[in-house]
Amino acid sequence: LVNLIFAFTIAFQIPIIVIFLVKLKIINISKIKKARPYLYVFSFILAAILTPPDVLSQIFLALPMILLFELGLILSKLVTK
């Protein structure tokens, strides 16, 4: 249970991290968009590591991570304009 709470805590920081990296010009939005498929796979791998060995809990962690990543992209576009 503690690992799952820790994993969701990390997942909800993703939009802040994406906006922070784009705002500081460490990475630009076009590079993030090109790396999108790799980030999706990384989300599922990270979910597999952080959750119990149950497929549903891995999916329930990976999907919010992906959605929060996309939210971070949208918000970073708004911040950089």
PDB file with one MODEL, atoms N, CA, C and O in Angstrom:
MODEL        1
ATOM      1  N   LEU A   1       0.824  -1.205   0.000  1.00  0.00           N
ATOM      2  CA  LEU A   1       0.000   0.000   0.000  1.00  0.00           C
ATOM      3  C   LEU A   1       0.859   1.256   0.000  1.00  0.00           C
ATOM      4  O   LEU A   1       0.531   2.235  -0.669  1.00  0.00           O
ATOM      5  N   VAL A   2       1.948   1.231   0.740  1.00  0.00           N
ATOM      6  CA  VAL A   2       2.826   2.397   0.797  1.00  0.00           C
ATOM      7  C   VAL A   2       3.472   2.642  -0.562  1.00  0.00           C
ATOM      8  O   VAL A   2       3.607   3.790  -0.985  1.00  0.00           O
ATOM      9  N   ASN A   3       3.873   1.573  -1.249  1.00  0.00           N
ATOM     10  CA  ASN A   3       4.449   1.726  -2.587  1.00  0.00           C
ATOM     11  C   ASN A   3       3.445   2.327  -3.555  1.00  0.00           C
ATOM     12  O   ASN A   3       3.807   3.148  -4.397  1.00  0.00           O
ATOM     13  N   LEU A   4       2.200   1.929  -3.442  1.00  0.00           N
ATOM     14  CA  LEU A   4       1.166   2.448  -4.329  1.00  0.00           C
ATOM     15  C   LEU A   4       0.911   3.927  -4.066  1.00  0.00           C
ATOM     16  O   LEU A   4       0.744   4.703  -5.007  1.00  0.00           O
ATOM     17  N   ILE A   5       0.880   4.320  -2.815  1.00  0.00           N
ATOM     18  CA  ILE A   5       0.701   5.738  -2.477  1.00  0.00           C
ATOM     19  C   ILE A   5       1.893   6.549  -2.973  1.00  0.00           C
ATOM     20  O   ILE A   5       1.722   7.642  -3.514  1.00  0.00           O
ATOM     21  N   PHE A   6       3.086   6.022  -2.791  1.00  0.00           N
ATOM     22  CA  PHE A   6       4.289   6.685  -3.284  1.00  0.00           C
ATOM     23  C   PHE A   6       4.251   6.823  -4.805  1.00  0.00           C
ATOM     24  O   PHE A   6       4.630   7.864  -5.341  1.00  0.00           O
ATOM     25  N   ALA A   7       3.801   5.792  -5.496  1.00  0.00           N
ATOM     26  CA  ALA A   7       3.728   5.820  -6.955  1.00  0.00           C
ATOM     27  C   ALA A   7       2.739   6.873  -7.438  1.00  0.00           C
ATOM     28  O   ALA A   7       3.028   7.602  -8.386  1.00  0.00           O
ATOM     29  N   PHE A   8       1.583   6.959  -6.800  1.00  0.00           N
ATOM     30  CA  PHE A   8       0.614   7.970  -7.207  1.00  0.00           C
ATOM     31  C   PHE A   8       1.093   9.377  -6.862  1.00  0.00           C
ATOM     32  O   PHE A   8       0.768  10.332  -7.566  1.00  0.00           O
ATOM     33  N   THR A   9       1.858   9.508  -5.790  1.00  0.00           N
ATOM     34  CA  THR A   9       2.435  10.808  -5.455  1.00  0.00           C
ATOM     35  C   THR A   9       3.383  11.262  -6.551  1.00  0.00           C
ATOM     36  O   THR A   9       3.371  12.427  -6.947  1.00  0.00           O
ATOM     37  N   ILE A  10       4.196  10.353  -7.036  1.00  0.00           N
ATOM     38  CA  ILE A  10       5.100  10.676  -8.141  1.00  0.00           C
ATOM     39  C   ILE A  10       4.307  10.992  -9.406  1.00  0.00           C
ATOM     40  O   ILE A  10       4.641  11.928 -10.131  1.00  0.00           O
ATOM     41  N   ALA A  11       3.272  10.223  -9.668  1.00  0.00           N
ATOM     42  CA  ALA A  11       2.482  10.412 -10.885  1.00  0.00           C
ATOM     43  C   ALA A  11       1.841  11.792 -10.932  1.00  0.00           C
ATOM     44  O   ALA A  11       1.770  12.403 -11.998  1.00  0.00           O
ATOM     45  N   PHE A  12       1.376  12.287  -9.801  1.00  0.00           N
ATOM     46  CA  PHE A  12       0.718  13.582  -9.799  1.00  0.00           C
ATOM     47  C   PHE A  12       1.704  14.746  -9.867  1.00  0.00           C
ATOM     48  O   PHE A  12       1.284  15.898  -9.972  1.00  0.00           O
ATOM     49  N   GLN A  13       2.990  14.470  -9.808  1.00  0.00           N
ATOM     50  CA  GLN A  13       4.001  15.509  -9.974  1.00  0.00           C
ATOM     51  C   GLN A  13       4.419  15.666 -11.440  1.00  0.00           C
ATOM     52  O   GLN A  13       5.139  16.606 -11.775  1.00  0.00           O
ATOM     53  N   ILE A  14       3.986  14.777 -12.298  1.00  0.00           N
ATOM     54  CA  ILE A  14       4.413  14.784 -13.698  1.00  0.00           C
ATOM     55  C   ILE A  14       4.084  16.096 -14.413  1.00  0.00           C
ATOM     56  O   ILE A  14       4.962  16.632 -15.089  1.00  0.00           O
ATOM     57  N   PRO A  15       2.862  16.649 -14.303  1.00  0.00           N
ATOM     58  CA  PRO A  15       2.615  17.920 -15.002  1.00  0.00           C
ATOM     59  C   PRO A  15       3.527  19.042 -14.515  1.00  0.00           C
ATOM     60  O   PRO A  15       3.971  19.869 -15.312  1.00  0.00           O
ATOM     61  N   ILE A  16       3.804  19.077 -13.231  1.00  0.00           N
ATOM     62  CA  ILE A  16       4.678  20.115 -12.686  1.00  0.00           C
ATOM     63  C   ILE A  16       6.094  19.953 -13.234  1.00  0.00           C
ATOM     64  O   ILE A  16       6.745  20.940 -13.579  1.00  0.00           O
ATOM     65  N   ILE A  17       6.565  18.728 -13.314  1.00  0.00           N
ATOM     66  CA  ILE A  17       7.908  18.469 -13.833  1.00  0.00           C
ATOM     67  C   ILE A  17       8.001  18.857 -15.303  1.00  0.00           C
ATOM     68  O   ILE A  17       8.982  19.476 -15.716  1.00  0.00           O
ATOM     69  N   VAL A  18       6.997  18.502 -16.096  1.00  0.00           N
ATOM     70  CA  VAL A  18       7.002  18.832 -17.527  1.00  0.00           C
ATOM     71  C   VAL A  18       6.998  20.346 -17.717  1.00  0.00           C
ATOM     72  O   VAL A  18       7.778  20.869 -18.513  1.00  0.00           O
ATOM     73  N   ILE A  19       6.138  21.048 -17.003  1.00  0.00           N
ATOM     74  CA  ILE A  19       6.076  22.507 -17.120  1.00  0.00           C
ATOM     75  C   ILE A  19       7.399  23.129 -16.687  1.00  0.00           C
ATOM     76  O   ILE A  19       7.893  24.052 -17.334  1.00  0.00           O
ATOM     77  N   PHE A  20       7.968  22.633 -15.606  1.00  0.00           N
ATOM     78  CA  PHE A  20       9.234  23.146 -15.094  1.00  0.00           C
ATOM     79  C   PHE A  20      10.351  22.975 -16.123  1.00  0.00           C
ATOM     80  O   PHE A  20      11.123  23.906 -16.353  1.00  0.00           O
ATOM     81  N   LEU A  21      10.447  21.805 -16.741  1.00  0.00           N
ATOM     82  CA  LEU A  21      11.494  21.551 -17.731  1.00  0.00           C
ATOM     83  C   LEU A  21      11.326  22.416 -18.975  1.00  0.00           C
ATOM     84  O   LEU A  21      12.312  22.890 -19.539  1.00  0.00           O
ATOM     85  N   VAL A  22      10.087  22.622 -19.403  1.00  0.00           N
ATOM     86  CA  VAL A  22       9.835  23.450 -20.582  1.00  0.00           C
ATOM     87  C   VAL A  22      10.079  24.920 -20.259  1.00  0.00           C
ATOM     88  O   VAL A  22      10.659  25.643 -21.069  1.00  0.00           O
ATOM     89  N   LYS A  23       9.649  25.361 -19.101  1.00  0.00           N
ATOM     90  CA  LYS A  23       9.805  26.767 -18.711  1.00  0.00           C
ATOM     91  C   LYS A  23      11.281  27.144 -18.572  1.00  0.00           C
ATOM     92  O   LYS A  23      11.671  28.250 -18.944  1.00  0.00           O
ATOM     93  N   LEU A  24      12.098  26.242 -18.046  1.00  0.00           N
ATOM     94  CA  LEU A  24      13.534  26.508 -17.909  1.00  0.00           C
ATOM     95  C   LEU A  24      14.308  26.239 -19.202  1.00  0.00           C
ATOM     96  O   LEU A  24      15.529  26.383 -19.240  1.00  0.00           O
ATOM     97  N   LYS A  25      13.598  25.851 -20.252  1.00  0.00           N
ATOM     98  CA  LYS A  25      14.164  25.562 -21.568  1.00  0.00           C
ATOM     99  C   LYS A  25      15.214  24.453 -21.515  1.00  0.00           C
ATOM    100  O   LYS A  25      16.182  24.458 -22.276  1.00  0.00           O
ATOM    101  N   ILE A  26      15.009  23.513 -20.610  1.00  0.00           N
ATOM    102  CA  ILE A  26      15.865  22.330 -20.556  1.00  0.00           C
ATOM    103  C   ILE A  26      15.495  21.390 -21.695  1.00  0.00           C
ATOM    104  O   ILE A  26      16.355  20.739 -22.288  1.00  0.00           O
ATOM    105  N   ILE A  27      14.216  21.333 -21.987  1.00  0.00           N
ATOM    106  CA  ILE A  27      13.717  20.523 -23.097  1.00  0.00           C
ATOM    107  C   ILE A  27      12.557  21.287 -23.729  1.00  0.00           C
ATOM    108  O   ILE A  27      11.812  21.978 -23.034  1.00  0.00           O
ATOM    109  N   ASN A  28      12.407  21.162 -25.038  1.00  0.00           N
ATOM    110  CA  ASN A  28      11.291  21.857 -25.681  1.00  0.00           C
ATOM    111  C   ASN A  28      10.148  20.883 -25.975  1.00  0.00           C
ATOM    112  O   ASN A  28      10.310  19.664 -25.919  1.00  0.00           O
ATOM    113  N   ILE A  29       9.016  21.449 -26.282  1.00  0.00           N
ATOM    114  CA  ILE A  29       7.794  20.660 -26.446  1.00  0.00           C
ATOM    115  C   ILE A  29       7.904  19.695 -27.625  1.00  0.00           C
ATOM    116  O   ILE A  29       7.392  18.577 -27.563  1.00  0.00           O
ATOM    117  N   SER A  30       8.566  20.120 -28.693  1.00  0.00           N
ATOM    118  CA  SER A  30       8.665  19.233 -29.860  1.00  0.00           C
ATOM    119  C   SER A  30       9.481  17.971 -29.548  1.00  0.00           C
ATOM    120  O   SER A  30       9.169  16.895 -30.058  1.00  0.00           O
ATOM    121  N   LYS A  31      10.513  18.095 -28.724  1.00  0.00           N
ATOM    122  CA  LYS A  31      11.290  16.907 -28.341  1.00  0.00           C
ATOM    123  C   LYS A  31      10.465  15.976 -27.464  1.00  0.00           C
ATOM    124  O   LYS A  31      10.570  14.754 -27.570  1.00  0.00           O
ATOM    125  N   ILE A  32       9.650  16.554 -26.603  1.00  0.00           N
ATOM    126  CA  ILE A  32       8.792  15.731 -25.751  1.00  0.00           C
ATOM    127  C   ILE A  32       7.767  14.996 -26.609  1.00  0.00           C
ATOM    128  O   ILE A  32       7.472  13.825 -26.367  1.00  0.00           O
ATOM    129  N   LYS A  33       7.227  15.684 -27.609  1.00  0.00           N
ATOM    130  CA  LYS A  33       6.246  15.039 -28.488  1.00  0.00           C
ATOM    131  C   LYS A  33       6.873  13.888 -29.271  1.00  0.00           C
ATOM    132  O   LYS A  33       6.232  12.858 -29.482  1.00  0.00           O
ATOM    133  N   LYS A  34       8.132  14.062 -29.704  1.00  0.00           N
ATOM    134  CA  LYS A  34       8.805  12.985 -30.426  1.00  0.00           C
ATOM    135  C   LYS A  34       9.073  11.784 -29.526  1.00  0.00           C
ATOM    136  O   LYS A  34       9.078  10.643 -29.988  1.00  0.00           O
ATOM    137  N   ALA A  35       9.294  12.043 -28.246  1.00  0.00           N
ATOM    138  CA  ALA A  35       9.595  10.965 -27.300  1.00  0.00           C
ATOM    139  C   ALA A  35       8.345  10.381 -26.665  1.00  0.00           C
ATOM    140  O   ALA A  35       8.441   9.529 -25.781  1.00  0.00           O
ATOM    141  N   ARG A  36       7.190  10.821 -27.095  1.00  0.00           N
ATOM    142  CA  ARG A  36       5.923  10.390 -26.490  1.00  0.00           C
ATOM    143  C   ARG A  36       5.751   8.868 -26.442  1.00  0.00           C
ATOM    144  O   ARG A  36       5.379   8.356 -25.386  1.00  0.00           O
ATOM    145  N   PRO A  37       5.998   8.116 -27.521  1.00  0.00           N
ATOM    146  CA  PRO A  37       5.820   6.651 -27.422  1.00  0.00           C
ATOM    147  C   PRO A  37       6.746   6.012 -26.385  1.00  0.00           C
ATOM    148  O   PRO A  37       6.353   5.080 -25.684  1.00  0.00           O
ATOM    149  N   TYR A  38       7.967   6.516 -26.293  1.00  0.00           N
ATOM    150  CA  TYR A  38       8.908   5.979 -25.306  1.00  0.00           C
ATOM    151  C   TYR A  38       8.456   6.304 -23.884  1.00  0.00           C
ATOM    152  O   TYR A  38       8.626   5.497 -22.970  1.00  0.00           O
ATOM    153  N   LEU A  39       7.887   7.478 -23.706  1.00  0.00           N
ATOM    154  CA  LEU A  39       7.394   7.854 -22.385  1.00  0.00           C
ATOM    155  C   LEU A  39       6.185   7.017 -21.985  1.00  0.00           C
ATOM    156  O   LEU A  39       5.997   6.714 -20.807  1.00  0.00           O
ATOM    157  N   TYR A  40       5.374   6.647 -22.953  1.00  0.00           N
ATOM    158  CA  TYR A  40       4.241   5.763 -22.653  1.00  0.00           C
ATOM    159  C   TYR A  40       4.744   4.398 -22.171  1.00  0.00           C
ATOM    160  O   TYR A  40       4.250   3.858 -21.181  1.00  0.00           O
ATOM    161  N   VAL A  41       5.723   3.857 -22.877  1.00  0.00           N
ATOM    162  CA  VAL A  41       6.285   2.564 -22.479  1.00  0.00           C
ATOM    163  C   VAL A  41       6.960   2.684 -21.115  1.00  0.00           C
ATOM    164  O   VAL A  41       6.827   1.796 -20.274  1.00  0.00           O
ATOM    165  N   PHE A  42       7.684   3.783 -20.898  1.00  0.00           N
ATOM    166  CA  PHE A  42       8.332   4.009 -19.605  1.00  0.00           C
ATOM    167  C   PHE A  42       7.307   4.090 -18.483  1.00  0.00           C
ATOM    168  O   PHE A  42       7.566   3.625 -17.373  1.00  0.00           O
ATOM    169  N   SER A  43       6.141   4.677 -18.761  1.00  0.00           N
ATOM    170  CA  SER A  43       5.088   4.755 -17.747  1.00  0.00           C
ATOM    171  C   SER A  43       4.618   3.365 -17.340  1.00  0.00           C
ATOM    172  O   SER A  43       4.416   3.094 -16.157  1.00  0.00           O
ATOM    173  N   PHE A  44       4.448   2.496 -18.310  1.00  0.00           N
ATOM    174  CA  PHE A  44       4.024   1.134 -17.987  1.00  0.00           C
ATOM    175  C   PHE A  44       5.125   0.354 -17.268  1.00  0.00           C
ATOM    176  O   PHE A  44       4.835  -0.446 -16.379  1.00  0.00           O
ATOM    177  N   ILE A  45       6.373   0.579 -17.641  1.00  0.00           N
ATOM    178  CA  ILE A  45       7.477  -0.096 -16.949  1.00  0.00           C
ATOM    179  C   ILE A  45       7.578   0.388 -15.509  1.00  0.00           C
ATOM    180  O   ILE A  45       7.744  -0.414 -14.590  1.00  0.00           O
ATOM    181  N   LEU A  46       7.479   1.698 -15.311  1.00  0.00           N
ATOM    182  CA  LEU A  46       7.530   2.251 -13.959  1.00  0.00           C
ATOM    183  C   LEU A  46       6.353   1.767 -13.125  1.00  0.00           C
ATOM    184  O   LEU A  46       6.506   1.475 -11.939  1.00  0.00           O
ATOM    185  N   ALA A  47       5.187   1.683 -13.739  1.00  0.00           N
ATOM    186  CA  ALA A  47       4.017   1.170 -13.020  1.00  0.00           C
ATOM    187  C   ALA A  47       4.209  -0.292 -12.646  1.00  0.00           C
ATOM    188  O   ALA A  47       3.769  -0.722 -11.580  1.00  0.00           O
ATOM    189  N   ALA A  48       4.856  -1.054 -13.506  1.00  0.00           N
ATOM    190  CA  ALA A  48       5.112  -2.464 -13.195  1.00  0.00           C
ATOM    191  C   ALA A  48       6.090  -2.613 -12.037  1.00  0.00           C
ATOM    192  O   ALA A  48       5.990  -3.555 -11.252  1.00  0.00           O
ATOM    193  N   ILE A  49       7.025  -1.692 -11.932  1.00  0.00           N
ATOM    194  CA  ILE A  49       8.005  -1.755 -10.845  1.00  0.00           C
ATOM    195  C   ILE A  49       7.392  -1.312  -9.522  1.00  0.00           C
ATOM    196  O   ILE A  49       7.656  -1.915  -8.481  1.00  0.00           O
ATOM    197  N   LEU A  50       6.577  -0.266  -9.556  1.00  0.00           N
ATOM    198  CA  LEU A  50       6.086   0.343  -8.319  1.00  0.00           C
ATOM    199  C   LEU A  50       4.839  -0.304  -7.733  1.00  0.00           C
ATOM    200  O   LEU A  50       4.542  -0.108  -6.555  1.00  0.00           O
ATOM    201  N   THR A  51       4.117  -1.058  -8.518  1.00  0.00           N
ATOM    202  CA  THR A  51       2.871  -1.636  -8.016  1.00  0.00           C
ATOM    203  C   THR A  51       3.051  -3.117  -7.717  1.00  0.00           C
ATOM    204  O   THR A  51       4.038  -3.727  -8.128  1.00  0.00           O
ATOM    205  N   PRO A  52       2.096  -3.687  -7.001  1.00  0.00           N
ATOM    206  CA  PRO A  52       2.129  -5.142  -6.799  1.00  0.00           C
ATOM    207  C   PRO A  52       1.996  -5.863  -8.140  1.00  0.00           C
ATOM    208  O   PRO A  52       1.558  -5.260  -9.119  1.00  0.00           O
ATOM    209  N   PRO A  53       2.361  -7.123  -8.197  1.00  0.00           N
ATOM    210  CA  PRO A  53       2.332  -7.836  -9.482  1.00  0.00           C
ATOM    211  C   PRO A  53       0.913  -8.165  -9.942  1.00  0.00           C
ATOM    212  O   PRO A  53       0.561  -9.330 -10.130  1.00  0.00           O
ATOM    213  N   ASP A  54       0.138  -7.157 -10.113  1.00  0.00           N
ATOM    214  CA  ASP A  54      -1.242  -7.291 -10.566  1.00  0.00           C
ATOM    215  C   ASP A  54      -1.405  -6.393 -11.786  1.00  0.00           C
ATOM    216  O   ASP A  54      -1.068  -5.210 -11.735  1.00  0.00           O
ATOM    217  N   VAL A  55      -1.908  -6.934 -12.855  1.00  0.00           N
ATOM    218  CA  VAL A  55      -2.010  -6.189 -14.106  1.00  0.00           C
ATOM    219  C   VAL A  55      -2.939  -4.985 -13.961  1.00  0.00           C
ATOM    220  O   VAL A  55      -2.646  -3.915 -14.494  1.00  0.00           O
ATOM    221  N   LEU A  56      -4.034  -5.142 -13.261  1.00  0.00           N
ATOM    222  CA  LEU A  56      -4.977  -4.030 -13.111  1.00  0.00           C
ATOM    223  C   LEU A  56      -4.367  -2.853 -12.365  1.00  0.00           C
ATOM    224  O   LEU A  56      -4.564  -1.705 -12.763  1.00  0.00           O
ATOM    225  N   SER A  57      -3.642  -3.111 -11.305  1.00  0.00           N
ATOM    226  CA  SER A  57      -3.034  -2.005 -10.570  1.00  0.00           C
ATOM    227  C   SER A  57      -1.950  -1.330 -11.406  1.00  0.00           C
ATOM    228  O   SER A  57      -1.741  -0.124 -11.284  1.00  0.00           O
ATOM    229  N   GLN A  58      -1.267  -2.085 -12.244  1.00  0.00           N
ATOM    230  CA  GLN A  58      -0.281  -1.487 -13.141  1.00  0.00           C
ATOM    231  C   GLN A  58      -0.955  -0.575 -14.158  1.00  0.00           C
ATOM    232  O   GLN A  58      -0.462   0.516 -14.443  1.00  0.00           O
ATOM    233  N   ILE A  59      -2.072  -1.018 -14.696  1.00  0.00           N
ATOM    234  CA  ILE A  59      -2.813  -0.196 -15.655  1.00  0.00           C
ATOM    235  C   ILE A  59      -3.406   1.023 -14.967  1.00  0.00           C
ATOM    236  O   ILE A  59      -3.398   2.120 -15.524  1.00  0.00           O
ATOM    237  N   PHE A  60      -3.920   0.832 -13.752  1.00  0.00           N
ATOM    238  CA  PHE A  60      -4.517   1.949 -13.018  1.00  0.00           C
ATOM    239  C   PHE A  60      -3.490   2.990 -12.608  1.00  0.00           C
ATOM    240  O   PHE A  60      -3.860   4.123 -12.301  1.00  0.00           O
ATOM    241  N   LEU A  61      -2.226   2.643 -12.594  1.00  0.00           N
ATOM    242  CA  LEU A  61      -1.186   3.632 -12.339  1.00  0.00           C
ATOM    243  C   LEU A  61      -0.650   4.213 -13.639  1.00  0.00           C
ATOM    244  O   LEU A  61      -0.396   5.416 -13.711  1.00  0.00           O
ATOM    245  N   ALA A  62      -0.472   3.396 -14.659  1.00  0.00           N
ATOM    246  CA  ALA A  62       0.122   3.862 -15.911  1.00  0.00           C
ATOM    247  C   ALA A  62      -0.799   4.825 -16.659  1.00  0.00           C
ATOM    248  O   ALA A  62      -0.328   5.820 -17.211  1.00  0.00           O
ATOM    249  N   LEU A  63      -2.086   4.551 -16.686  1.00  0.00           N
ATOM    250  CA  LEU A  63      -2.999   5.438 -17.418  1.00  0.00           C
ATOM    251  C   LEU A  63      -3.068   6.842 -16.823  1.00  0.00           C
ATOM    252  O   LEU A  63      -3.009   7.809 -17.582  1.00  0.00           O
ATOM    253  N   PRO A  64      -3.191   7.004 -15.505  1.00  0.00           N
ATOM    254  CA  PRO A  64      -3.135   8.374 -14.974  1.00  0.00           C
ATOM    255  C   PRO A  64      -1.790   9.052 -15.228  1.00  0.00           C
ATOM    256  O   PRO A  64      -1.738  10.266 -15.426  1.00  0.00           O
ATOM    257  N   MET A  65      -0.705   8.281 -15.223  1.00  0.00           N
ATOM    258  CA  MET A  65       0.593   8.876 -15.525  1.00  0.00           C
ATOM    259  C   MET A  65       0.620   9.421 -16.947  1.00  0.00           C
ATOM    260  O   MET A  65       1.145  10.507 -17.191  1.00  0.00           O
ATOM    261  N   ILE A  66       0.058   8.673 -17.875  1.00  0.00           N
ATOM    262  CA  ILE A  66       0.020   9.116 -19.270  1.00  0.00           C
ATOM    263  C   ILE A  66      -0.889  10.333 -19.415  1.00  0.00           C
ATOM    264  O   ILE A  66      -0.532  11.299 -20.089  1.00  0.00           O
ATOM    265  N   LEU A  67      -2.052  10.289 -18.791  1.00  0.00           N
ATOM    266  CA  LEU A  67      -2.969  11.429 -18.870  1.00  0.00           C
ATOM    267  C   LEU A  67      -2.373  12.674 -18.219  1.00  0.00           C
ATOM    268  O   LEU A  67      -2.535  13.781 -18.734  1.00  0.00           O
ATOM    269  N   LEU A  68      -1.693  12.503 -17.106  1.00  0.00           N
ATOM    270  CA  LEU A  68      -1.059  13.646 -16.453  1.00  0.00           C
ATOM    271  C   LEU A  68       0.115  14.174 -17.271  1.00  0.00           C
ATOM    272  O   LEU A  68       0.388  15.374 -17.255  1.00  0.00           O
ATOM    273  N   PHE A  69       0.804  13.301 -17.976  1.00  0.00           N
ATOM    274  CA  PHE A  69       1.857  13.734 -18.887  1.00  0.00           C
ATOM    275  C   PHE A  69       1.274  14.599 -20.001  1.00  0.00           C
ATOM    276  O   PHE A  69       1.826  15.649 -20.332  1.00  0.00           O
ATOM    277  N   GLU A  70       0.164  14.159 -20.573  1.00  0.00           N
ATOM    278  CA  GLU A  70      -0.489  14.938 -21.627  1.00  0.00           C
ATOM    279  C   GLU A  70      -0.998  16.275 -21.083  1.00  0.00           C
ATOM    280  O   GLU A  70      -0.907  17.297 -21.764  1.00  0.00           O
ATOM    281  N   LEU A  71      -1.529  16.271 -19.870  1.00  0.00           N
ATOM    282  CA  LEU A  71      -1.955  17.516 -19.232  1.00  0.00           C
ATOM    283  C   LEU A  71      -0.768  18.454 -19.050  1.00  0.00           C
ATOM    284  O   LEU A  71      -0.894  19.660 -19.257  1.00  0.00           O
ATOM    285  N   GLY A  72       0.371  17.914 -18.669  1.00  0.00           N
ATOM    286  CA  GLY A  72       1.581  18.720 -18.540  1.00  0.00           C
ATOM    287  C   GLY A  72       2.002  19.331 -19.859  1.00  0.00           C
ATOM    288  O   GLY A  72       2.460  20.472 -19.893  1.00  0.00           O
ATOM    289  N   LEU A  73       1.853  18.585 -20.954  1.00  0.00           N
ATOM    290  CA  LEU A  73       2.164  19.134 -22.278  1.00  0.00           C
ATOM    291  C   LEU A  73       1.234  20.287 -22.635  1.00  0.00           C
ATOM    292  O   LEU A  73       1.677  21.328 -23.121  1.00  0.00           O
ATOM    293  N   ILE A  74      -0.050  20.094 -22.390  1.00  0.00           N
ATOM    294  CA  ILE A  74      -1.029  21.142 -22.702  1.00  0.00           C
ATOM    295  C   ILE A  74      -0.756  22.388 -21.874  1.00  0.00           C
ATOM    296  O   ILE A  74      -0.761  23.500 -22.402  1.00  0.00           O
ATOM    297  N   LEU A  75      -0.518  22.209 -20.586  1.00  0.00           N
ATOM    298  CA  LEU A  75      -0.257  23.357 -19.718  1.00  0.00           C
ATOM    299  C   LEU A  75       1.063  24.038 -20.057  1.00  0.00           C
ATOM    300  O   LEU A  75       1.173  25.258 -19.936  1.00  0.00           O
ATOM    301  N   SER A  76       2.056  23.279 -20.474  1.00  0.00           N
ATOM    302  CA  SER A  76       3.325  23.904 -20.844  1.00  0.00           C
ATOM    303  C   SER A  76       3.191  24.709 -22.131  1.00  0.00           C
ATOM    304  O   SER A  76       3.876  25.718 -22.298  1.00  0.00           O
ATOM    305  N   LYS A  77       2.317  24.278 -23.044  1.00  0.00           N
ATOM    306  CA  LYS A  77       2.041  25.088 -24.232  1.00  0.00           C
ATOM    307  C   LYS A  77       1.414  26.416 -23.838  1.00  0.00           C
ATOM    308  O   LYS A  77       1.756  27.460 -24.393  1.00  0.00           O
ATOM    309  N   LEU A  78       0.494  26.376 -22.878  1.00  0.00           N
ATOM    310  CA  LEU A  78      -0.158  27.605 -22.430  1.00  0.00           C
ATOM    311  C   LEU A  78       0.810  28.523 -21.691  1.00  0.00           C
ATOM    312  O   LEU A  78       0.716  29.745 -21.805  1.00  0.00           O
ATOM    313  N   VAL A  79       1.726  27.951 -20.946  1.00  0.00           N
ATOM    314  CA  VAL A  79       2.678  28.752 -20.171  1.00  0.00           C
ATOM    315  C   VAL A  79       3.704  29.417 -21.079  1.00  0.00           C
ATOM    316  O   VAL A  79       4.122  30.544 -20.812  1.00  0.00           O
ATOM    317  N   THR A  80       4.115  28.742 -22.146  1.00  0.00           N
ATOM    318  CA  THR A  80       5.158  29.290 -23.014  1.00  0.00           C
ATOM    319  C   THR A  80       4.633  30.311 -24.013  1.00  0.00           C
ATOM    320  O   THR A  80       5.430  31.016 -24.630  1.00  0.00           O
ATOM    321  N   LYS A  81       3.349  30.413 -24.190  1.00  0.00           N
ATOM    322  CA  LYS A  81       2.809  31.397 -25.147  1.00  0.00           C
ATOM    323  C   LYS A  81       2.860  32.790 -24.595  1.00  0.00           C
ATOM    324  O   LYS A  81       2.446  33.735 -25.266  1.00  0.00           O
TER     325      LYS A  81
ENDMDL
END
